[in-house]
Amino acid sequence: MSTKRCYYETLEVERTADDSVLKSSFRKLAMKFHPDRNPGDDTSEVKFKEINEAYEVLKDKDKRAAYDRFGHAAFEQGGPGGGAGFGAGFASSFSDIFEDLFGMAGQRGRGGRERGADLRYNMEITLEEAFGGKTAQIEIPVSVTCEACSGIGAKAGTKPKTCSSCGGAGRVRQSQGFFTLERTCPGCQGRGQMIEDACPSCSGQGRVTRERTLSVNIPQGVEDGTRIRLAGEGEAGVRGGPPGDLYIFLSLAQHQFFQRDGADLHCRVPISMVTAALGGEFEVPTIDKAKAKVKVPAGTQSNRRFRIASKGMPVLRSRQTGDMYVQVVVETPQNLTKKQQELLAEFEKLSSGNTQPESEGFFAKVKDFFGNRAN
């Protein structure tokens, strides 16, 4: 009886898993236990082999059917499923994970031309700038193509030579047990070429660091965390490779009056107890540097909100505009004079059930609550 672990358990999938689920789980586990990521770990190497063996069987429709019927016996002692092995299918199994394992596919071409890195620039703007938009000038240190060698990295009058270790392929093959792995050439770091006489201006990199001034257009309505991409404004590529991109990440500074919620603006305004009781009006600033009048009806309670239409933020890349909401907070008087205290005490005596219905209703319920408990 076979002591091998179930192939489905090895790949951590259900028996009903389809091809896409199998492949996804295989990629994840193969990357996790790959020998290059776990040097000197014999356990990881064993698991890596088990994962490949399981996937070689389950990805093949006929082999999977045989395994589902006969189990591991289908591939032992000339069983009906044939040998699982590590034949020609091994290369195809792992070709789709080399890019994830080594992270350089598509980034480096023959001749050592490597795409430049993307750069990030954090910029803080005010709410007013987000409202109106702006054109900002920024200065950043960035790698640019070396003029002395035109980006190839070799000293003037010389040229890079083909790497003798990989023959210019940029990758070499290495045997590990009964299978072969392809990896980046350690001699030329995957560039396929070697520079014997490096350019003194850039030390063979084909690029140098310079301060650059760039113009950034910030559109109206940008929100906190908005990302602006400037294509080709990142680091210059290595030895003539294409440049990377520059990403501007925007953050909004805290405003002294407004809090933003999407396209809407909110502000809190304290009003006196007299204004809340008798009614009145006041003016508030708006984000467009104008003023808006807010009318407070008599009997206004604390935390009531008033909406001012179309005085919020513009919606990015549209003609829509949000609203502005003013929340009033009734302020309790402090540091009263003796006369003021006497007047308020007199007002309290003259108050009827209609003047403070919410508080009087609440305490009426409290009275009923304790009365029912006494019974």
N, C-alpha and C positions, 0 to 999 in steps of 0.2 A: 504493500500500500504506500502511495506517495506521501512524503512528509512536507511537500512544498506548500507554501502559503497560497491561498486562493488568489487568482489573478485579479479578481474584482476588488478584493480586500487590499491587495498590493497597490492598486491604483486609486483606492479610496472612493470607489463609485458603486452604485447599485447595479444589479444584473440587467436592469432595464435601460441603463444609460445609453444614449445615442452616441454617434461618432464625435460630435462636437464636444460633448461632455467628457468623453474619453481623452480626446486630444488636449483639452484644457487642463484636465487633472494631470496628464502625463507631463505637459510642459512645466507645470508648477512644481511637481515632485522632482523631475529631472534637474531643474535649475537648483532646487534645494540641496540635493545630494550629489551634485556633480563633483568629481574628484578635484577639479581646479578650484572649487570653492571650499573644499574641505581637505586641504593637503595633510597627508599623514593619518587620515581617519579611515581605518580599514572598514569600519561598520558602514560608513557612508558609501564606500565603494561597492560593498556587497549589495546594499539597498539600490544603488544606481543600476547595477546589473539586473536585479530582480525587476525593477520598474521597466527597463527596456524589454526584457523577456516577456513580461505580461502584456505590454503594449503591442509587441510584434505579433502576438497571437490574437488579441481582441480587436485590433484594427482591421484584420483580414476577415471578411465575411465567412468564408468557408472554414477557416481555422477556429473562429469563434463558435460556429455552429457545432463543430466537432468537440470543442472544449466544453460547451454547455451540456453536451450529451454524455461524453465519456470522462470529463475532467482531465487531470494531468496524464492519465493513461493513454489519451489520444495521441500523445507525442513521445511516448516511451516504448522502446522495444519494437519499433516499426508499426506503431498503432495507426489507426485509420486517419489520423490527422497529419501524419508526417512530422518531421522535426521542426521545433520552434526555432532553435538556433539563432545565429547572428550573421545571416547571409547578406545578400545585397540590400535587403530591406533596412539594414541598420543605418546606413547613411541617410536614407530618406526619413527615417524616424527622427534623427537628430538635426537634420538640416534646418528645420523650422525653429529650433531653439538656439542656434549659434548666435543669432543676432542679439537675443536677450542675454546670453551668457557673456559675450565679449563686448557688446555695446558699441561696435564700431561699424557694422554693416551700413552701407549707404552714406557714411560720413567721410570715408577716406578713399580716394581714387588712386589709380596707378600714378607713379611719379611723385608720391608723397603729398599730393594736393589734398589737404584736409580742411573741411569747413570750419570756419571760426566759431567760437562759442557765442551763445546768446548772452546778452547783458541785461541786468535789472537796475532800474533807477527809481528810487522812491521820491515822490514829490508831494508836498503838502500844499493845499490851496484853501482859500477861504470859501465860505458859503456864497458870498457875493460873486466870486470868480466862477464858481460852478453854475451860478444863475446866469451870468452874462456871457460865459466863455472867455477865453483869452488866448493869446499867443505868447508862450513863454520861451525864454532863452536859457539853455542849460549848458554847463561845461562839464565834460566827463573825460577821464583818462581812458583811452581806448587804444588797442593795437591796430596799427595801420600797415599797409604793405610797405616793405623796405624799398626805398628808391634806389639804393646803391646796387642791389642785386635783382631788382624788379620782382622780388618775392620768391625767387627760387632757392635762396639760402646759400648759394655757392659764391665763392669769391669771383670778382670780375675776371673774365677770361677763362674760367673753368666751368665744368658742368657736373651735375650729379652722376654717379655711376650705378649701374644695376647691382643690386644686393646679391652677393655670391651665395648666401645662405638659402634664399628662397627663389632665386632666379628672376626676381622682379615681381613675383606673385603677391608678396606681402603676407603670405600665410605658409606655414609648414605643417607637416603631418607628423604625429607622434604615436607610436604604438603603446597601448596599455593593456597587457594581457592578450586577450584574443580579439580586441577591437582597436580601431585606429581613430584618433581624434585630430581634428584640424584646428590649429590655433594661430594667433598672431605671431609673425616672425619676430623673435627677440632681437635679432641683429639690426633690423631697420624699423622696428616698431610698426610694421604693417605698411610702411610707405613704399616698399619695393625698390628704393634707391638709397644709396649712401653718399654722403657729402664728405669728401676728403679734405678739401680746402674751404672752410666755412667763411662766409662773408663777415668781415670784422665789425660791420655796423649792426648786424642783427644776430650774430653768433650762430648763423645757420638756420634760424627760425623763419626767415623770410618776412618778418614783421617787427616793428618797433612800437614803443608806446609814445603816444602824443596826446596833448590836451585838444579836445575838439569842442567847438561851440555849435549846438544844434538848436533848431527852432521847432517847438512842439505846439501843435494846434490843439487846444482843449475845447471841445464843443460844449454848447449849452446843455445843462441837465445832467452832467456826469455825476455819478454817485460815489460814495466811499468804496474803494476797492476796484474802481474801474481800471482796466488795463488798456494802454494804448501801445500798438506795435509800430515800430519804425523799421521797415524791412531794409536789410543790408547795412544797418547802422551799428551792428555789434562788432565783435572783434574780427580783424582781418583773418582770412584763412591761412593755414600754414603752407608755405611754399607755393603761393599762387592759388590756393583754394578759395572758394566763395566765402564771403563774409557772413557772420551770423546776424541776428536781429537784435534790436534794442527794445526792451519792454519798459514802458513807464507805468508804474503803479501809483495811482492817486489816492490820497487820504484827505479827508476834510477836517479842517481845524474846528474846534468847538466854538460855537457862536455865543455871544453874550445875551442874545434875546431868543433865538429860534432853535428848536429841535426839529430835525427832519425825519419824516416817515414816508419814504418813497418820494412822490411828487408833492406831498402835503407838508406844510409848515405848522408848527405849534408854538405858542408862547403863553406864559402865565402872567397875568396882570393883577396885582393886589389893589383892591378898592376898599374904601372906608365902609364901616357899618351903616353910616347914614346914607351914602350913595346906594348901597344895596337895598336899604329899606325904602327910601323915597324915590329912587330912580335917578338917572343922570346920564352923562355921556363922557367919553374920554377919547383921546387920539392915540394910536399906536403906529410905530414905524413899520413899513413894509420892506420886503427884500429888494424891491426896485428903487429904494431910497425915496419913496413917497410917504404919504400918511393916509391912514384910514380911520374913520370915525366909528366908534362902537357905542350904540345906545343901550343903556342898561334899564330895563323896566323895573318898576317898583316891586319890591319883594323878591329880588334875585337872590338865590341861594349860592353858597360857596361851591366852586368847581363847575358851575354852569359854563357851557361852551357856546361861543358865537362864531359862526362861519362867515368868512369874507371870501366870496367866490373869485376864482382866477387870480389870487394873489400868492399862490404857492410857487413851486419850481417848475420849469419847463420839462416836459418828458423828452428824454434823449431821442433824437432823430424822429421827432413828430411835431405836430403843431398843437398838441394838447398842453394844458397847464394845470397844475394842481391848485388846491385851495389853501387858505390860511385859517387856522382855528385859534381863537383867543379864549383862554380859560381864565375866568375871574376867580379870585380867592379873597373872600371877605376877611379883612384884618380886624382882629379884636383890639380895641383901644388899650393903651398902656400908659402908665404914669399919669393917671387922672388927678385933677385937682379935687378939693373937697366939694366944690360946687358941682362939678361934673358927676361926681359920685352920687350926690344927693339927687340930681336930675335923673340919673339912670335908675336909682332906687324908686323914685316917684313913678317913672315910666313902668317899672316892673309891677307896681301896685295897680296901675291903671290898665295893664294888659289884660285882654280877654282871651277866650278860647280861639279867636280867629287870627290873633297876631302871630302865634308860634304853633301852628297846628301839628307840625311833625314832632316836636319835643313833648308837647302836652299829650299827644296821642300815645307816644311811647311810654311815658310814665303812667298813663292810665292803664296800659296793658300790664305794666309791672305791678301796679296795685292789684289788678285782678288776679295776677299770677300768685302773689303771696296770699291773697284772700282765699283762693281755691285750695292752696296747700293747708291753710288753717282748718278748713272743713274736712 
